[in-house]
Amino acid sequence: MVRRWGLLAVLVLASCALQDTSTPVPQPDILILGRLAGIRQLAEDPGVSEVTVTAGLPETMAAVMRREGRPLPQLEKDLVVKVRVTRDTICIVDGEPTDLAVFRVGQEVAIVPRPGSCAMVGSKLLLAEAGEFYHFAAYEVHHLPRALGELPESVTTRRDPARINSAGQEQTPLPLARGKVVYFAAGLVPPIKEGDEPFGAVRAGMREPGGALAGWAVGGVRPYRVAWGANGWGAPEPVVLAGLAEDASARISWINEAETSCLVEVIVPGAPVFLAEAKRPNAKAPWGPLERCAEATGASTGGGQRFGREGRSLVWTVFTGGGSDLWLAVSGAAGQPLEPRINTLGSEWAPRVGPGNTLYFCREQRQLLFANGIVQEVRLAGEQRRPLLEATPTADGAWLFFRIPRYVPGQVEWDLAVAAREGGGWSKAVRLDDWRPQG
């Protein structure tokens, strides 16, 4: 990151030789560091704010460089940095997406520009549009964890196996019984330094009989079930699927309301992903053996869901070397790829069919839905974007379950959350541990 900061210094110092003009000159994308000097909303561009930043090295970073005897970069004193923050910008404080409104003048910030948005006007004005807008302390935890003396408690203490969310990975939420039962996949996040403990809750089923962590537990996921009862949420319990290899990951992508039939995406290192299914006579019985889903054609398949009368229709994901597309088989007919409005050159995955045959799906790292012939983004309440993935509605469409990111050391980990239907959109996310099912 110091190298990227050096690019900014070189850019600005070199720009002194440029002739002052009113025309923005495109520049290489660079990390912008400094103090927040002002925020104003642009009346001519609703939903967009212009942020002024006094460029400079954050004090904690400068202290490290002084201690190591490295020279501090010098910037042009009259340089002005103006950054557009749009509804598509992700603003991050304490590792969580939030609104620009929570930032205060004088705070140290780090701004990752939207690719291709950096430009110089003359030699004194740097322009950019923010892709990610960090409080610097959050940027430091996410991108520079090795420079910290210690990690925040929000990263190191979230290890309770009785809770749903942890410092590990929680993914693929599937609500049943209006959200009183939730199936999901969970695993541990690898440590930053070799020999350290992995992050997350070590849940039932993650250890071998001798006490060592199972081969899949660190970096992989397997399915769990959690239920709401008289005393709140119970502790998540492992869903035992027979026949999985020791290092195989698995996530349930669909389960019927009776909890007697499910589809499972199985990931074995070094082998193609495949969609399997399992059945059992009742919700108390053990699951039968996993068998490949015959309708899900394709060399590498996953992320499937049954729907329609008696669950005879199937939508699933077909993975290729360059991405993935969604396929559909209706009432036992041969599968076909979905139409070009849904399948693109990007990767489409995680299909979920909601009320009225609304199709929720992910494209790359965006959550979308297809309804009435239109593809649109699924957005949670807030001025700036709150990323979410793997959205799954309850059967009545009143609640949406999904996973949301936490920007932790060196990577993004995911928690489960839920939002209520509000008009044509959704409320703010509530983490699942804090949500209380209604009715």
N, C-alpha and C positions, 0 to 999 in steps of 0.2 A: 504494500500500500504506500510506503514511503516513495517507491519508484513512481507510482501514479501521481503522488503529490508533486514530485519533481517535474513531471510533464506539465502540470499547471504552471509552475514557476517558469519553465522554459517558454511555454506558450505566451505568457503575459510579458516577460522581459523581451522576447523577440518581437512582440507586437508593437513595441515602442517605435520601431523603425517604420511601421505602416503609416500611410497617410490617413488622417482623420477623414472619414466619410460617414454618410448616414446609411450605408448599405451593409447589412450583416454579412460577414465573410465566414463560411463554414470552417469549423475547426475540429480536430480529433476529439472524441469523447474523453472527458477527464473527470475524475472525482473532485467535487467542490467541497472544501472544508472552510469553516469560519464561524463567525457569530451572527446570529439573526439580528438584523438592524431594523427591519420594518416589514409589515404585511399590509397590502391594500387589495381590496377586491376591484376587479376590472369591470366597470359599469358597461363597457361596450362588449364584454364577453362573459355573460352570466355563468357562474359556477367556476370561474377561473380567478385565482389570486396571483398577484405579483409579489414575490418575496425578494427583499434586498438583503444581501449577505456581505458582511465585511470579511473578506478572505483572509485567512491566517491559519497557522498550525494550532490545533487544539492544545491546551496547556499540558494535558497528560502525555500527549505524544511528544511535545517539545521537551518535557522533562526526561523522557526515555532517551531522546537523541542527544541531549546534553550529557546525560550520564554515560552514554556510549561514545562520547567525543565526536559525534557526527555534526557537520555544519547544518545550521538551520537555513532553509530556503528563504530568500528575500524577494518580496513582491513589490511591484509598482505601487507607491503610496496612494495614488489617486484612482486606483482601479475600482470600478463599481461592478458588482455581480448582481444580475437580476434574473430570477428564476421563476418560471410559470409553474404554478401548482394547479393541476386540473382535477376533475372528478375521477380521473383514471390513475392519479398518483397514489402510491401506498405510503402513508405517513406512519412511522414506527417509533413508539416510545415504550421503554421497558419490555422490548421484545414482542409487542403486540401492535397490530394495525389500529389506527385511531384517526382523528380528524386534525387538520392543520390548526384548528382553533385552540388546541391544548398547548401549542408551542407559545413561548414568551420571548419578547425582545431581550437580547443579551445571552440567550442560550447558545451553546456550541452545537453546531449541526454538521451533518455530512450528507451530501446530496449526490445520488447516482443518477446522471442524466438519462433521459430517454434516448436510445441510440439515434445518432444523427441530428441531435437538437442543439449542439453547442455551436456558437458563432461569436465572432468579435465584431463590434462596431467601432471603427477607429482603433485606438490603442488603449482606451480607458474603460470600455464597457464590454463585459462578457455576458452573453445571453445563453440560457438553457431552459429546457423543460424537464421537470423532475419526474423520473420514473419511480425512484424510492427516495423518501425524505426522512432522514433519521435524526433523532436526538443523538448527539455524538456518543453518549454512554451506551446506547443501544447498538450503534454501529460497531463500537469497540468490542462488545461482547460477541456480536455475530461474526465479524470479520477478523478481529485481532485478539482472540482469546488468550493466545500465548503471551501477550504483552501484559496481561492483568496479573496482579498479585494473587487474587482469588476471584472465583466466579460468584455471581450473585446467588442468594439463597433461592430465588425463584427457579434457578437451574439445578442446584445441587440437592434440594430438599424434597422435591416432588417424587417420592418413592413409595407412597402408601398403596399397597395392593388392594386395599378395601375400597379405594376410589376408582372412578372410571378413567379420568385423565391423569397423566403422569408426565415426567420429563422424557419419557420414551415416545414411541409411536402408537397412536390410536387412529385407526382408519376404518373406512367402509361401514358406516353405521346403517343398520337396517331396522326400522321401527316396526313393532307389532303391537296389537291391542292398544291403539291410539298412543303409542309411545311408552307404555308401561313395561314393555319388554324390548330390549335392544340387543341385537347381535352386532359384533364389531370385531376387528382384527387388531391385535396388539403385539408389540415387541420392544426390545431395548435398542437404544441408540448407542453406537460405538463410542468409546471414550476419545478425548482429544489426544491424550498422550498414551503411548503403549504402556501397559501395566496398570493403568488406572481402572476404576470400576466403570462399567457402562452406565448410561443415564436411563432412568425409568424405574417403574415398579416391577420387581421380580414376582410375578404372579404364579399361582398354582399352575403346574404343567410346564413351567419354564426350566425346571431342573431335572436332571437325570436321577435315578434312584440313589446314586452315590453322592449327590449334592452338587455336582458340577453343572454349569449352565448347559442346556441342550444346544445342539449344533445350530438350530435355526434361531435361537432366542436373540442373539445380538446381530442386528441388521436385517432380520427377517420378521415375519408376523405369522400368527395363527389365530383361529377364531375363539371368541369368548361370548358369553351370554350374561346379561345383567337384567334384573327385574326390580320394579318398584313394589314395595310392600308397606305394611303398617308402620315400619320404622324407617322409611325412606328407601334409598337405593341400597340393595344388598351388595356384597362383594362380587365382582365379576368371576364367573366360573368358566373353566376351559371347556370347549366343545371338542370332544374326542372323536377324531376321524381315523378310522382304521386304515392301515396300509401306507401311511405317509413315510417317506424316507426321513432319516434323522435330521438331515439338513434342509428338508423341503419347507418352503413357506406355503401357506394356504389362507385364503380369505373367502368367506361365504359372500356371494354377490346377490343371492336371492334365497328367500325361505318363505314357505307358505304360512298362512295364519295358524294352521293346526300344528306347525312345527314338525311335520312328518316328511317333508321333501325339501331338498335344498340343492343349489348349484354352488360349486366350489371352484375357484381359480387356483390351480396348483402350480407352483413355481419350484422346479428342481434345478439347482445350479448346473449349467452346461447343457441343459436340455430345453426343448421348446415348451413354452407355457401351454397348459391345456385346461379346458373346462370339463369338470367332472360333476357327477351328481350322486347323491346318497339319499336313501329312504329309510324309514323305520315305521313300525306299526302304530306307535303312539308317541306322545311327547315325553314320556318317561323312559322309553326303551332306548338302548344304545343304537347309534347310527349303524346302518349296514355298510358294506364295503363300498368304497368309491369306485365308480365306473365312468369311463369317458362318455360325455354327452354325445350321442350319435347324431343328433340334428345339427350340432355346432360344427359345421364343416370348416376346414382350413388347417394349414400345417401348424399354426400356433394360435390358440384361441383362449379366451378368458372373459371375465366381466359380463356374464350373461344374466338374463332375467326372463322368467316365464310370465305370461299374462294372457288375458282373454278367457274365453269359455273353457273351463276345466284346465286352464294353464297350457293349452295346446299350442299357443304361439310362443315364439322365442326370439329375443333380440340379444345379440352377443357381440363381442369384439374379436376381430381378426387382426393379429399382429403380423407385420411384414418387416423386412430388414430396415425399411426407411420410415416406419410409423405404424399406424393402425387405422382401421375403418370399422364401421358398424354394419352388421348384417342382420337380416330379418327373415324368419321362416314363419309363415302364417298357417295355422291349423294343419300342421304336418307336411305342408308343401316344401319343396326344395328351397334352401336359403338363397337370398340375393343381397347384394350390397344396397344400402339405403341410398336415397337420391343425392345428387350433387349439392343441394343446399345444406345437407348434413355432412356428408363425406367430402373432404377437401384434401388439398396437398398436406395439410397439417395432420396431427394425430388425434383421432376421435376415440373415446373410450368411456367406460363406466356408464352404460345406458341404463336408465330407470324409467319405467312407464308409470305415469301418475294418472289421476282422474281425468276423464275425457280424452284418454290416449295422448296426453301431453308427454313428450319425450324429453326427459332431462338427460344431458350427457356432458362430458368434458371434451374440450378441444385444447390440446396442449395443457396449459395451466389456467384455463378459464372454465367457469361453469356456465353452461348454456342450456336453453330449452327450445324445443320446436313445437309450436302450436299455431293452428290456423294458417299453416303454410309459411310461417315466419320464424326465423332463428333469432333469438334475442339473448342477451346476457342476464343471468340471475344476479341481482344486486341486493345486498342487505342495506338497512337504513344507515345513513351517514353521509357526510359531505364528500369524503374521499372513499376510494374503493377499499372494501373489505374482502380480501381473497377468500374463496371457499372452493371445495372440490367434493365430488362424490355425493351430490345432493340427492336425497331420497325423501319423497313426501309420504305422510301417513295415508292410509287408504281413503280417508275423507278429504285430503288435501288441506287440512287446517294447519298442519305443522310441517316444517321442512327440517330434516336432519342432515348433517354434513360434517365435514372436517375443516378446521380453520388453523392457520399457521402460527407458530411461535418461532421467532428468529433467534435461535440459540447458538452456542459456540460452533462455528464452522458449518452449520447446516440449518435446515428448516425442519422442525418436528411438528407433529400435528395433534390437535385435541379435537374431541367430539363436541358438537354444539347443536343447538336447535333454535329456530326462529318461528314466530307466529305469522300467519297470513294477515297482511294489513292492506286492504284495498287490492290494488293490482300488484303489490310487491310484498316485501317481508320486513319484519321488525329487526332490531339489532340482535346479534347472536347472544345466546345465553349458553355458557358451558354446561354440559349435560349434568355434571355433579350438582349444579345449582338450580336446575330446572325441576319443577314440580308438576307432574302430569295432572291433567284435569279430568274430572268425570270418572 
